[in-house]
Amino acid sequence: MRPLLYRSVWSRPVLPGARIVSREHFMADRFTLRLIDSRMLAPQVRHMVFERTDGEPLPLVPGQFLQIHFHYDDGTPTKRSYSVGTVGDGRSPLGRIEIAVSYVEGGAATELLANLQHGGTVEASGPYGRFCLHGGDAHPRYLLIATGTGVTPYRAMLPQLAEWLAPGGREAVLLYGARNEAELLYGEEFEAFAKAHPGFVFHPCFSRQPRAVPRPIDRAGHVQDTLPELAPSTERDIAYLCGNPNMVDAAFAALKDFGLPVAQIRREKYVSSR
């Protein structure tokens, strides 16, 4: 993701069948990561796959993030935060740690991660964060809203969502904002998941340019522009917002206008740093 500082709100237990969010799950560990695979998801976004050099798995609840530690050219220590997007079972520690990294011109983290070769290592710590699904949620619909690499934690949540949707009578809607089709990260994965799970709805929202061949699921404009179509309500919905701070603020305001209380709107902002 972009060079980020995370700001989030809250937490309780995760979904039934998944590991419970408790104090030990948020105790950070320090470790070394080795890059074992990578690919470009978009012209400026690299999907990177790591493993710990000590061979230990990473105990992580889907939705959490880790931090990459490094130094500026003058030797000053710094760090950047990246949501883990590994699709696991939601219960077992992760052997593979997958993140999406946006390249930012002149960014210190970009210089580090863009040039990292397979077999190269970085220092990291984690897991951190409480942007997770909750077992105590009784509302029948999740509204999952993201822009850019903010969609990464929702990718990690897919197995939990499959289990949550399985009994029927529930729905999860993913509104994912991108400027154009080339910047739509993991879009084919989310579309395939929607076809396999009738309770899951996926709407890519293109703010600058539609696809060359539009699909019925596509929407034009920003993610918050599609909210009236979904008619959010306090009785039905719990919303998650992840990504660009401007989007998070705009969607948060729109959801409150629909009557959702703050306790039913869960946010994680990506705040850029140099």
C-alpha angles and dihedrals in degrees: 000000000000119000094283149185112198126226117183141160133229144327150217135158119319124238123307111276093026125096115281118251104240135153095274092055089063097047106113123227127198118228146147121256126207120205109235102167142002143171138180112259093182136356091277103023126082124196107215128193120201139177129197113259090221090060093238120134121237115246102220139157113222108263096038126115140213133217128235113214124208142133135259117239090266091057097256110145118238140160142205130211126229129181113235111239100184112139103226135149093272091240110063127069114257124255092183120049113201125189136168115229123198116210113231119190109249093006117145093217090048091056090051100043100033090057097041110119127209106279092029120125139221133185117247144169136198168003102246136163142050101232090128138128116266130225092211094063109116098173114112099227137051118202107203112192126183146155128203116333088352086092091070098090091051089057088056090050096056097099090050091048091050090055093045092050096044098088091055130230092086135093139195122197122195116201107188121185124207132156093234143347094274090061096049102114120208089352095145090050093053092045091051090049090052091053091050095045115045092197092062119085122190123195118178108204115206114201100182112021133009123227118279086241106029120214127214091247093058123105130193124231132017123333093254089057089067095052095088088059089058095044097213115215137186091236095052112030147067112180132207120198122192132166139029112034093228091055092045092052094045094047091044091054092046093050091050088052087056088055102258111149118231091251089065095051115076118190141193118179126198107219113190122229130183 
